[in-house]
Amino acid sequence: MNETIGNIKSRRSIRAFKQEQIKDEELQLILEAGLYAPSAHNQQSWHFTVIQNKEILDDLNESSKEAGKIFNDKYIQQLSNNEKFHTFYHAPTAVIISGKKDSLMPFADCAAATQNMLVAAQSIGIGSCWIGLVSLVFNGEKAKKYQDKLGIPEGYQPYHAVALGYKKVKSTKAFARKENTVNYIR
Ligand SMILES: Cc1cc2nc3c(=O)[nH]c(=O)nc-3n(C[C@H](O)[C@H](O)[C@H](O)COP(=O)(O)O)c2cc1C
């Protein structure tokens, strides 16, 4: 199979990581893949914040769960109330993807960058998981505190995050794809 298609199809969300930190060369490849994503009007409206500090990741986990407990979704509330649940699954690295609020389509630009990073990670054997939960922190009362603490530039909104680390578990098989999601006009 074509290597790119193979990596797209075999990528799965990984939710158990080894504590060993990923190599900086690996991190740089993943970040570069994010930077090469398409963006509306080529605005490249993203900013990436790499966090490799366990204390800060644990703290952000606690605040994400606090925000999740009062979020209007039963599943997220349930997860957030689970003491054992960790927002980043104890991954040694997380990247927060923030978008410039006054650009054309920052949420979409950042999602494209996020997906590129996930596929790049898969291509070099690194486990990854898209983490949307943490974005709740940046819509709540602690938003300013964390934006400052994490050096997220003024005017940028954190939309997505990626947890990265060596896989502690094997990738599972992909869920069956929903049917009838394509139509053709020829
Ligand atoms: C926008 C978005 C937000 C997500 N947020 C989370 C999250 O906070 N925590 C998590 O464990 N997975 C999160 N995921 C991963 C999905 O749960 C996962 O992609 C989906 O279940 C399909 O599984 P797969 O990635 O293994 O194919 C998110 C995915 C997307 C696209």
The ligand as an ORCA input file, in Angstrom:
! r2SCAN-3c Opt
* xyz 0 1
  C     -11.958     17.363     17.498
  C     -11.520     16.119     18.226
  C     -11.405     16.161     19.600
  C     -10.989     15.009     20.289
  N     -10.803     15.077     21.635
  C     -10.402     13.987     22.316
  C     -10.133     14.060     23.709
  O     -10.243     15.102     24.346
  N      -9.734     12.918     24.336
  C      -9.570     11.732     23.665
  O      -9.213     10.739     24.300
  N      -9.793     11.642     22.337
  C     -10.186     12.737     21.638
  N     -10.361     12.675     20.293
  C     -10.055     11.400     19.579
  C     -11.314     10.666     19.154
  O     -11.960     10.142     20.273
  C     -10.911      9.557     18.156
  O     -10.276     10.123     17.042
  C     -12.091      8.720     17.689
  O     -12.647      8.008     18.752
  C     -11.699      7.726     16.584
  O     -10.670      6.872     17.015
  P      -9.258      6.805     16.261
  O      -8.581      8.148     16.412
  O      -8.502      5.717     16.949
  O      -9.525      6.496     14.828
  C     -10.735     13.799     19.568
  C     -10.851     13.799     18.181
  C     -11.208     14.946     17.511
  C     -11.241     14.929     15.995
*
